[in-house]
């Protein structure tokens, strides 16, 4: 792969990758809280049976 192809690939895929990484970092805290809530709900349902 020569330099022109690498620059074209970075221009085509760099922005979507940057946006995806930014969104994953922003959403990480919310995903962690969601997982904790699902675990707590699982424990409550198991205790209710």
Buried (B, 14 or more C-beta within 10 A) or exposed (E): EEEEEEEEEEEEEEEEEEEEEEEEEEEEEEEEEEEEEEEEEEEEEEEEE
